[in-house]
Amino acid sequence: MFVKTTARKTKNGTVRYLHLAHSEWDPVTGRSVPKILYGFGRADQLDRDAIKRLVGSLTRLLDPADAQAASAGGELTFCEARPFGGTFVLDALWRRLGIDTVLTSLHTGPGRTPRRGRPRATEVTERVLFGLVANRALAPSSKLAAADWITHDVHIDGLPKTSDDACYRAMDWLHDVRDQLEAGVFHQVANLLNLEVDLLFFDTTSTYFELEDPDEPVARDEHGHPLPDASATQDHDGDHDGDHDGGDGGGANRVGFRTYGKSKDSRDDLPQIVIGMAVTRDGIPVRVWCWPGNTNDQALIRQVRDDMRDWTLSKIVWVADRGFSSETNRRYLRQGDHAYIIGEKLRSDSPQIKAALSRQGRYTEIAENMRVKEVKVSETERFVICHNPDGATRDTHIREQLVGQLEELIAGSDTLPVMKRGELRGKISTKPGLHRYLRITPGGLLRIDKAKIKSEANLDGKYLLRCSDPHLTAADIALGYKQLLEVERGWRDMKQILDLRPVYHRLEERIRAHVVLCWLALLLIRVIETSTGDTWNNVRRHLDRLHAGTFTGPTGMFRQCTELSKPQRDLLARLDIPTPKKIIELAASR
């Protein structure tokens, strides 16, 4: 059965007609003769809706599989279905933010030799790097497992498959251009999203490695990067990670990259590295840093300020917690037009802090469970005392519990021998929460320190902020500092959603590249969250239900996207991302 075309000449030209026909054998003439079954009319006036109704009526007489095969001109084979929604949205955002063009335009950094003769990223390298970033956001795994995930488990436009060697080569190149990449991505994102960068929040964390021994020390510059003679000892096998060292800066310091330090994961027994991140008030991460594991927080913010100064930003108010509140840091952050908001320790011997806490004044309520009071102590700095009534109630309850436990421990201790009383005192000293309220009389007796309880009660629900900006209101200072929680949320997502650790690398440059990949993934998901008003976990759950099915037939292969659900359409609308085409890939048989 076939469609037959006939032509008829008229005064206005040739008119073509379409007919449904089939061939019948004519024994007289000894050949096949077409027999018309149905006339569709003129070709230029074809009623396509009528044809669709006819085809639909005929296919209802067939088995669905036979109907599909008939419409495709032959038998179709359903090969596989892969999740498509997550990579589609991440890729669309990746391209809209211009990260792909930033990558393909970059050369390796000054003074660095391009690995394997690749001074500029190819489109394949860019696609591999996107695949690794998508892997962190959707299914965090090692680079070997990520290559398998890209090849067999998801559909990524322009990257049908890859290998672990390609992933390692892409990471090596990424390490060489990371400074240029961070600057380029920031300016792209800041312009497209109209980011408010008047406040930049900075904080650090650590991530540990389950190693028996830390890295061997090598000479490092003041930023913690290996000096050129130290980097000559790297393992450049190109396929698998080798041993490489790193550490903290401060002149030509010698220290390993993965080394012992004060762990923020309570794993002081394992080598670690220190990671810093700067985010905007909306929680968008703009830059990430890595240092050796024994790096002290106090010196880091000065390096961070210098690095951000190279981006020629306008006035910035740096927001940091009390771990960065040294006088040297404050003086450094005040240089130029910049300013700071820094948390201070309430229990400090500083005369300024004692004076600020002792000043009388009324609190002003600025938000639910938030009251502020500004006190003037210095000509160049302002102090704002913040009070949370709910926090005060909680602090009081905790202190009452601690004092109750201490009273039980020391009850009857007056009758104990001096040695036993000393043992009890030593036991209490190992518990800072209890020891704070313990008083020792001149005769060696154990008592509750009521004066300490009274002084601690004055601090319930309070925290102290120091600010150098003369124009911000007390409310702006308090609310600005409260947004520092965005950095903490970023660390939490880095570790729990993007699986910052375990890090499956030994080379320092690949560890640093791994952190950059996690930063890019966090950037994408944070933009998605701010645009949709929903968490990444909820968004990802809806997107994972959008699949790409692969079919093969006599004429070739095609991939078709499943129908979008209403939640999926709503997500794409909020992200301003066009819906995917129904046929997302088509390839003819060779």
C-alpha positions as CSV (number, residue, x, y, z in Angstrom):
1,M,0.0,0.0,0.0
2,F,1.3,3.4,-0.9
3,V,0.5,7.0,-1.6
4,K,0.0,7.7,-5.4
5,T,0.3,11.2,-6.9
6,T,-1.5,12.1,-10.1
7,A,-1.2,15.4,-12.0
8,R,-3.8,17.3,-14.0
9,K,-3.1,20.4,-16.2
10,T,-5.3,23.4,-15.8
11,K,-5.3,27.0,-17.0
12,N,-3.5,28.1,-13.9
13,G,-0.9,25.3,-14.1
14,T,-0.4,21.7,-13.0
15,V,-2.5,20.5,-10.0
16,R,-1.4,17.4,-8.1
17,Y,-3.7,15.0,-6.3
18,L,-2.9,12.4,-3.7
19,H,-4.5,8.9,-3.4
20,L,-4.1,5.9,-1.2
21,A,-3.5,3.0,-3.5
22,H,-2.2,-0.6,-3.6
23,S,-0.9,-2.7,-6.4
24,E,-2.8,-5.6,-7.9
25,W,-1.5,-8.2,-10.4
26,D,-3.1,-7.9,-13.8
27,P,-2.9,-11.4,-15.5
28,V,-3.8,-9.9,-18.9
29,T,-1.0,-7.4,-19.0
30,G,1.4,-9.4,-16.9
31,R,2.2,-6.6,-14.5
32,S,1.1,-4.8,-11.3
33,V,-1.5,-2.2,-11.7
34,P,-2.2,0.5,-9.0
35,K,-5.8,0.4,-7.6
36,I,-7.0,3.6,-5.9
37,L,-8.6,3.0,-2.5
38,Y,-9.1,6.5,-1.2
39,G,-8.7,10.0,-2.6
40,F,-7.1,12.8,-0.4
41,G,-7.8,15.6,-2.8
42,R,-5.5,18.3,-4.0
43,A,-2.0,18.2,-2.6
44,D,-2.0,22.0,-2.0
45,Q,-5.3,21.7,-0.1
46,L,-4.5,18.6,2.0
47,D,-6.7,18.2,5.1
48,R,-4.0,17.0,7.5
49,D,-6.3,16.8,10.5
50,A,-8.5,14.4,8.5
51,I,-5.4,12.3,7.7
52,K,-4.5,12.2,11.4
53,R,-8.0,11.0,12.3
54,L,-7.8,8.3,9.6
55,V,-4.5,7.1,10.9
56,G,-5.7,7.1,14.5
57,S,-8.8,5.1,13.5
58,L,-6.6,2.5,11.8
59,T,-4.0,2.2,14.6
60,R,-6.8,1.4,17.1
61,L,-7.2,-1.9,15.2
62,L,-3.6,-2.9,15.9
63,D,-1.6,-3.9,18.9
64,P,0.1,-0.7,20.4
65,A,3.6,-2.1,19.6
66,D,2.5,-3.0,16.0
67,A,1.0,0.4,15.6
68,Q,4.2,2.1,16.8
69,A,6.3,0.0,14.5
70,A,3.9,0.7,11.5
71,S,4.1,4.4,12.1
72,A,7.9,4.3,12.1
73,G,8.0,2.3,8.9
74,G,9.4,-0.8,10.6
75,E,9.9,-2.5,14.0
76,L,11.2,-0.3,16.8
77,T,13.3,-1.5,19.6
78,F,13.2,0.2,23.0
79,C,16.8,0.1,24.2
80,E,17.0,2.0,27.4
81,A,15.7,5.0,29.5
82,R,18.0,7.3,31.4
83,P,17.3,10.2,33.8
84,F,17.4,13.4,31.8
85,G,15.7,16.2,33.8
86,G,18.6,17.0,36.2
87,T,21.3,17.2,33.6
88,F,19.0,19.1,31.2
89,V,18.3,21.9,33.8
90,L,21.9,22.0,35.1
91,D,23.2,22.2,31.5
92,A,20.7,25.0,30.5
93,L,21.8,27.0,33.6
94,W,25.5,26.3,32.9
95,R,25.1,27.7,29.4
96,R,22.9,30.7,30.5
97,L,25.5,31.7,33.1
98,G,28.1,31.5,30.4
99,I,30.3,29.0,32.2
100,D,30.8,27.1,29.0
101,T,32.1,30.1,27.1
102,V,34.3,31.2,30.0
103,L,36.0,27.7,30.0
104,T,36.5,27.5,26.3
105,S,38.0,31.0,26.2
106,L,40.6,30.4,28.9
107,H,44.3,29.7,28.5
108,T,46.4,28.2,31.2
109,G,47.7,30.6,33.8
110,P,50.9,32.7,33.4
111,G,54.1,30.8,34.0
112,R,52.3,27.4,33.8
113,T,53.1,24.8,31.3
114,P,49.9,23.4,29.7
115,R,49.5,19.7,30.5
116,R,49.6,17.4,27.5
117,G,49.8,20.4,25.1
118,R,46.3,21.7,25.7
119,P,46.6,25.5,26.2
120,R,42.9,26.1,25.7
121,A,39.9,24.0,26.6
122,T,38.3,22.2,23.8
123,E,34.5,21.6,23.6
124,V,35.1,18.1,24.7
125,T,37.0,19.3,27.9
126,E,34.2,21.7,28.7
127,R,31.6,18.9,28.3
128,V,33.6,16.6,30.5
129,L,33.9,19.3,33.2
130,F,30.2,19.9,33.0
131,G,29.6,16.1,33.4
132,L,31.8,16.1,36.5
133,V,29.9,19.1,38.0
134,A,26.6,17.5,37.2
135,N,27.8,14.3,38.9
136,R,28.5,16.2,42.1
137,A,25.0,17.7,42.1
138,L,23.1,14.5,41.1
139,A,25.1,11.4,42.1
140,P,28.4,12.3,43.8
141,S,31.1,9.6,43.2
142,S,34.7,9.1,42.4
143,K,35.9,10.3,39.0
144,L,36.1,6.6,37.8
145,A,32.5,6.1,38.8
146,A,31.6,9.5,37.4
147,A,32.9,8.5,34.0
148,D,30.8,5.3,34.1
149,W,27.8,7.3,35.3
150,I,28.1,9.8,32.3
151,T,28.5,6.9,29.8
152,H,25.8,4.6,31.0
153,D,23.4,6.2,33.5
154,V,22.4,9.7,32.3
155,H,22.0,11.7,29.1
156,I,24.3,14.7,28.7
157,D,24.0,16.8,25.5
158,G,27.2,16.6,23.6
159,L,28.8,14.0,25.8
160,P,27.6,10.5,25.0
161,K,30.5,8.8,26.8
162,T,33.8,9.6,28.5
163,S,36.6,7.8,30.3
164,D,38.4,8.3,33.7
165,D,41.5,9.4,31.8
166,A,39.5,12.2,30.1
167,C,38.2,13.2,33.5
168,Y,41.7,13.4,35.0
169,R,43.0,15.4,32.1
170,A,40.1,17.9,32.4
171,M,40.8,18.3,36.1
172,D,44.5,18.9,35.5
173,W,43.6,21.6,33.0
174,L,41.0,23.1,35.4
175,H,43.6,23.3,38.1
176,D,45.8,25.4,35.8
177,V,43.1,28.0,35.0
178,R,41.1,28.0,38.3
179,D,42.0,31.7,39.2
180,Q,40.9,32.9,35.7
181,L,37.8,30.7,35.8
182,E,36.6,32.0,39.2
183,A,37.0,35.6,38.1
184,G,35.3,35.0,34.8
185,V,32.4,33.0,36.3
186,F,31.9,35.7,39.0
187,H,31.6,38.5,36.5
188,Q,29.3,36.5,34.3
189,V,27.0,35.5,37.2
190,A,27.1,39.0,38.8
191,N,26.0,40.6,35.6
192,L,23.3,38.1,34.7
193,L,21.8,37.7,38.2
194,N,22.4,41.3,39.4
195,L,24.1,40.0,42.5
196,E,24.4,42.3,45.4
197,V,28.1,42.1,46.4
198,D,28.1,45.0,48.9
199,L,28.2,42.3,51.6
200,L,30.6,39.3,51.2
201,F,30.5,36.6,53.8
202,F,33.6,34.5,54.5
203,D,34.1,31.4,56.5
204,T,36.3,28.3,56.5
205,T,35.9,24.6,57.1
206,S,38.1,21.6,56.9
207,T,37.8,18.2,55.3
208,Y,39.8,15.2,56.5
209,F,41.4,12.2,54.7
210,E,41.6,8.7,56.1
211,L,45.4,8.4,55.7
212,E,47.9,6.7,57.9
213,D,50.4,9.5,57.5
214,P,50.2,13.2,56.3
215,D,51.9,14.4,53.2
216,E,55.6,15.1,53.1
217,P,56.5,18.8,53.7
218,V,57.4,20.9,50.7
219,A,58.3,24.6,50.4
220,R,55.4,26.9,50.0
221,D,54.7,30.6,49.3
222,E,52.6,32.9,51.5
223,H,49.4,31.6,49.9
224,G,50.1,28.0,50.6
225,H,50.9,27.0,47.1
226,P,54.0,24.8,46.4
227,L,57.0,26.8,45.2
228,P,58.2,25.9,41.6
229,D,61.1,23.7,42.8
230,A,58.7,21.8,45.0
231,S,56.2,21.2,42.2
232,A,58.9,19.6,40.2
233,T,58.5,16.5,42.3
234,Q,54.9,15.9,41.3
235,D,53.8,12.7,39.7
236,H,52.6,13.5,36.2
237,D,51.7,10.0,35.1
238,G,48.5,11.4,33.6
239,D,46.3,8.4,34.4
240,H,46.3,7.9,38.2
241,D,47.0,10.1,41.2
242,G,50.4,10.0,42.7
243,D,51.8,11.5,45.9
244,H,52.0,15.3,46.1
245,D,52.5,17.6,49.0
246,G,51.0,20.9,50.1
247,G,50.7,23.1,53.1
248,D,50.3,26.5,54.7
249,G,52.0,29.7,53.6
250,G,54.0,32.3,55.3
251,G,57.3,32.9,53.4
252,A,59.0,29.7,52.2
253,N,57.2,27.6,54.8
254,R,57.6,23.8,54.5
255,V,54.5,21.8,55.2
256,G,52.4,19.1,53.6
257,F,49.0,19.8,52.0
258,R,47.1,17.1,53.8
259,T,48.4,17.5,57.3
260,Y,47.2,17.6,60.9
261,G,45.3,20.7,62.2
262,K,42.3,21.7,64.2
263,S,39.5,19.8,62.6
264,K,36.0,21.3,62.3
265,D,34.7,17.7,61.9
266,S,36.2,16.7,65.2
267,R,38.7,14.5,63.5
268,D,42.0,15.9,64.8
269,D,43.5,12.4,64.5
270,L,43.4,12.5,60.7
271,P,45.2,14.8,58.1
272,Q,43.1,17.5,56.6
273,I,43.0,20.5,54.4
274,V,41.3,23.9,55.1
275,I,38.8,25.3,52.6
276,G,37.5,28.9,52.5
277,M,34.5,30.3,50.7
278,A,33.0,33.7,50.0
279,V,29.3,34.0,49.4
280,T,26.9,36.9,48.7
281,R,23.9,37.9,50.9
282,D,21.7,35.6,48.7
283,G,24.0,32.6,49.4
284,I,25.6,32.6,45.9
285,P,29.2,31.3,46.3
286,V,31.6,33.5,44.4
287,R,35.0,32.0,45.2
288,V,36.6,29.2,46.9
289,W,40.2,28.7,48.4
290,C,42.2,25.7,49.6
291,W,45.0,25.8,52.2
292,P,47.1,23.1,54.0
293,G,45.5,21.5,57.0
294,N,47.4,23.4,59.7
295,T,46.6,26.9,58.4
296,N,45.4,29.3,61.1
297,D,42.1,31.1,60.3
298,Q,43.4,34.5,61.5
299,A,45.7,35.1,58.6
300,L,43.4,33.8,55.8
301,I,41.0,36.7,55.5
302,R,43.8,39.0,54.6
303,Q,44.8,36.8,51.6
304,V,41.1,36.5,50.7
305,R,40.7,40.3,50.7
306,D,43.8,40.7,48.5
307,D,42.5,38.1,46.0
308,M,39.1,39.8,45.8
309,R,40.7,43.2,45.4
310,D,42.0,42.0,42.0
311,W,38.4,41.8,40.8
312,T,38.1,45.6,41.1
313,L,34.8,45.4,43.1
314,S,33.3,48.5,44.6
315,K,33.0,48.9,48.3
316,I,32.6,45.6,50.2
317,V,31.6,45.0,53.8
318,W,33.3,41.8,54.9
319,V,31.2,39.6,57.3
320,A,33.1,37.0,59.3
321,D,32.7,35.2,62.6
322,R,34.8,35.7,65.8
323,G,37.5,33.4,64.5
324,F,38.8,36.3,62.3
325,S,38.5,39.1,64.8
326,S,42.2,39.9,65.5
327,E,43.2,43.5,65.5
328,T,45.5,42.9,62.5
329,N,42.7,41.5,60.5
330,R,40.4,44.4,61.4
331,R,42.9,47.0,60.4
332,Y,43.6,45.2,57.1
333,L,39.9,44.9,56.2
334,R,39.4,48.7,56.8
335,Q,41.9,49.7,54.2
336,G,40.5,51.6,51.2
337,D,36.8,51.9,51.1
338,H,36.0,48.5,52.6
339,A,34.6,47.8,56.0
340,Y,33.7,44.8,58.1
341,I,31.1,43.2,60.4
342,I,32.8,40.7,62.8
343,G,31.5,38.7,65.7
344,E,33.3,39.1,69.0
345,K,33.8,36.8,71.9
346,L,31.6,37.7,74.8
347,R,33.9,36.2,77.4
348,S,36.9,38.3,76.5
349,D,39.5,40.3,78.5
350,S,39.4,43.1,76.0
351,P,38.7,46.4,77.8
352,Q,36.5,47.6,74.8
353,I,34.4,44.5,74.9
354,K,33.9,44.7,78.7
355,A,33.0,48.4,78.3
356,A,30.5,47.6,75.5
357,L,28.7,44.9,77.6
358,S,28.6,47.1,80.7
359,R,26.9,50.1,79.0
360,Q,23.3,50.7,79.8
361,G,20.7,51.4,77.1
362,R,17.4,50.2,75.6
363,Y,17.1,47.5,73.0
364,T,15.2,48.0,69.8
365,E,13.3,45.1,68.4
366,I,14.1,44.7,64.7
367,A,12.7,41.2,63.9
368,E,11.1,38.3,65.6
369,N,13.3,37.1,68.4
370,M,15.9,39.8,67.6
371,R,16.6,43.0,69.6
372,V,19.7,45.2,69.2
373,K,21.4,47.9,71.2
374,E,24.3,50.0,69.9
375,V,27.0,51.3,72.2
376,K,29.8,53.7,71.4
377,V,33.2,52.8,72.8
378,S,35.6,53.7,70.0
379,E,35.8,56.6,67.5
380,T,36.6,54.2,64.6
381,E,34.4,51.2,65.5
382,R,30.9,50.5,66.5
383,F,29.6,47.8,68.8
384,V,26.1,46.3,68.5
385,I,24.8,43.9,71.2
386,C,22.2,41.5,69.8
387,H,19.7,39.7,72.1
388,N,17.5,36.8,71.2
389,P,14.8,36.2,73.9
390,D,14.3,32.6,72.9
391,G,18.0,32.0,73.0
392,A,18.2,33.6,76.4
393,T,15.5,31.1,77.7
394,R,17.5,28.3,76.2
395,D,20.8,29.4,77.7
396,T,19.1,29.7,81.1
397,H,17.7,26.2,80.9
398,I,21.0,24.7,79.9
399,R,22.8,26.5,82.7
400,E,20.3,25.3,85.3
401,Q,20.8,21.8,84.1
402,L,24.6,22.1,84.4
403,V,24.5,23.7,87.8
404,G,22.1,20.9,88.9
405,Q,24.6,18.2,87.7
406,L,27.5,20.0,89.5
407,E,25.5,20.2,92.7
408,E,25.0,16.4,92.6
409,L,28.7,15.8,92.0
410,I,30.0,17.9,94.8
411,A,27.2,17.0,97.3
412,G,28.9,15.5,100.4
413,S,32.4,16.3,99.1
414,D,33.3,18.2,102.3
415,T,33.5,14.8,104.1
416,L,35.8,13.3,101.5
417,P,39.6,12.9,102.1
418,V,41.7,15.6,100.5
419,M,43.0,13.2,97.9
420,K,39.5,12.0,96.9
421,R,38.3,15.6,96.8
422,G,41.2,16.4,94.5
423,E,40.3,13.5,92.2
424,L,36.7,14.8,92.0
425,R,38.0,18.3,91.2
426,G,40.2,16.9,88.4
427,K,37.2,14.9,87.0
428,I,35.1,18.1,86.9
429,S,37.9,20.1,85.2
430,T,37.6,17.8,82.2
431,K,34.0,19.0,81.7
432,P,34.2,22.7,80.7
433,G,30.5,23.3,81.0
434,L,30.5,22.2,84.7
435,H,34.0,23.5,85.6
436,R,32.9,27.1,84.6
437,Y,30.5,27.2,87.7
438,L,32.9,25.5,90.2
439,R,34.6,27.6,93.0
440,I,37.3,26.4,95.2
441,T,37.4,27.9,98.7
442,P,40.7,28.8,100.4
443,G,40.3,25.6,102.4
444,G,40.0,23.4,99.3
445,L,36.3,22.9,99.5
446,L,34.1,22.6,96.3
447,R,31.3,25.2,96.0
448,I,28.9,26.5,93.3
449,D,30.2,29.9,92.0
450,K,27.2,32.1,92.4
451,A,29.0,35.2,91.1
452,K,29.9,33.3,87.9
453,I,26.2,32.2,87.5
454,K,25.1,35.9,87.8
455,S,27.7,37.1,85.3
456,E,26.8,34.3,82.8
457,A,23.1,35.2,83.2
458,N,23.9,38.7,81.9
459,L,25.1,37.1,78.6
460,D,22.1,34.8,78.0
461,G,20.9,35.1,74.4
462,K,23.4,37.8,73.5
463,Y,26.2,38.1,70.9
464,L,28.4,41.0,70.2
465,L,29.2,42.5,66.8
466,R,31.9,45.0,65.8
467,C,31.5,47.1,62.7
468,S,33.7,49.7,61.0
469,D,31.1,51.1,58.6
470,P,29.7,54.4,59.9
471,H,26.7,54.4,57.6
472,L,25.0,51.0,58.4
473,T,22.3,51.1,60.9
474,A,22.4,48.8,64.0
475,A,19.6,46.7,62.4
476,D,21.5,46.3,59.1
477,I,24.6,45.2,61.0
478,A,22.7,42.6,63.0
479,L,20.7,41.3,60.1
480,G,23.8,41.3,57.9
481,Y,25.7,39.2,60.4
482,K,22.8,36.8,60.7
483,Q,23.1,36.1,57.0
484,L,26.5,34.5,57.7
485,L,24.4,31.4,58.2
486,E,24.3,31.3,54.4
487,V,28.0,30.2,54.4
488,E,27.3,27.6,57.0
489,R,24.5,26.3,54.8
490,G,26.9,26.2,51.9
491,W,29.3,24.1,53.9
492,R,26.5,21.8,55.0
493,D,25.4,21.3,51.4
494,M,29.0,20.8,50.3
495,K,29.5,18.0,52.7
496,Q,26.0,16.4,52.8
497,I,24.6,16.9,49.3
498,L,27.7,17.3,47.0
499,D,29.8,14.9,49.1
500,L,32.9,17.0,49.4
501,R,34.5,14.0,51.1
502,P,35.7,11.4,50.7
503,V,38.2,12.8,48.2
504,Y,39.5,10.1,45.9
505,H,42.7,11.8,45.0
506,R,46.3,12.0,46.2
507,L,47.7,14.7,43.9
508,E,47.4,18.2,45.4
509,E,46.3,19.7,42.1
510,R,43.5,17.2,41.7
511,I,42.3,17.8,45.3
512,R,42.2,21.5,44.5
513,A,40.4,20.8,41.2
514,H,37.9,18.6,43.1
515,V,37.0,21.5,45.4
516,V,36.5,23.8,42.4
517,L,34.1,21.2,40.9
518,C,32.1,21.2,44.2
519,W,32.1,25.0,44.2
520,L,30.6,25.1,40.6
521,A,28.0,22.5,41.6
522,L,27.0,24.5,44.7
523,L,26.8,27.7,42.5
524,L,24.3,26.0,40.1
525,I,22.1,24.5,42.8
526,R,22.1,27.7,44.8
527,V,20.9,29.7,41.7
528,I,18.2,27.0,41.2
529,E,17.1,27.3,44.8
530,T,16.9,31.1,44.8
531,S,15.0,31.1,41.5
532,T,12.5,28.4,42.5
533,G,12.1,29.1,46.2
534,D,12.6,25.4,46.9
535,T,15.4,23.1,48.1
536,W,17.6,21.3,45.7
537,N,16.5,17.9,47.1
538,N,12.9,18.6,46.2
539,V,13.8,20.0,42.8
540,R,16.1,17.1,42.0
541,R,13.4,14.6,43.0
542,H,11.0,16.1,40.3
543,L,13.7,16.3,37.7
544,D,14.8,12.8,38.2
545,R,11.4,11.6,36.9
546,L,12.0,13.1,33.5
547,H,13.7,10.5,31.3
548,A,15.1,10.1,27.9
549,G,14.1,6.9,26.1
550,T,16.3,5.4,23.3
551,F,14.7,3.7,20.4
552,T,16.3,2.0,17.3
553,G,14.6,1.0,14.1
554,P,15.4,0.3,10.5
555,T,16.1,3.9,9.7
556,G,18.3,4.7,12.7
557,M,18.2,5.7,16.4
558,F,16.3,8.5,18.2
559,R,16.0,9.6,21.8
560,Q,12.6,10.8,23.0
561,C,11.9,12.8,26.2
562,T,9.0,11.6,28.4
563,E,6.0,13.9,28.8
564,L,6.5,16.7,31.4
565,S,4.5,16.6,34.5
566,K,2.9,19.8,35.9
567,P,5.6,20.2,38.7
568,Q,8.3,19.8,36.1
569,R,6.7,22.4,33.8
570,D,6.3,24.8,36.8
571,L,10.0,24.3,37.7
572,L,11.2,25.1,34.2
573,A,8.9,28.1,34.1
574,R,10.3,29.5,37.4
575,L,13.8,28.9,36.1
576,D,12.9,30.5,32.7
577,I,14.2,27.4,30.9
578,P,12.4,26.3,27.7
579,T,10.9,22.8,27.8
580,P,13.0,20.2,26.1
581,K,12.3,19.0,22.6
582,K,10.3,15.8,22.4
583,I,13.0,14.2,20.1
584,I,16.3,15.2,21.8
585,E,18.6,13.2,19.5
586,L,18.2,11.6,16.1
587,A,20.8,9.6,14.1
588,A,20.3,7.8,10.8
589,S,21.6,4.3,10.2
590,R,24.9,4.2,8.3
